[in-house]
């Protein structure tokens, strides 16, 4: 129980650090030019690029993490049920 709680705290800390550091990340040249202009359409397009890049970067980790978590909990549940029956 303590191990799961410490892993959850570590994952939460990593998520917070990632969110805080993403604010300081540099943009691509197209986004930089769009933000430097005072055109609202260019700024919204640059924001769209930014969010799509973040989405594309996080999806592989979320999908892989979901599969690994599902496998871990399935194995753990099966092991626990086998221990109860024996």
Secondary structure, DSSP 8 states (H G I E B T S, - for coil): -HHHHHHHHHHHHHHHHHHHHHTT----HHHHHHHHS--HHHHHHHHHHHHHHHHHHHHHHHHHHHHHHHHHHHHHHHHHHHHHH-
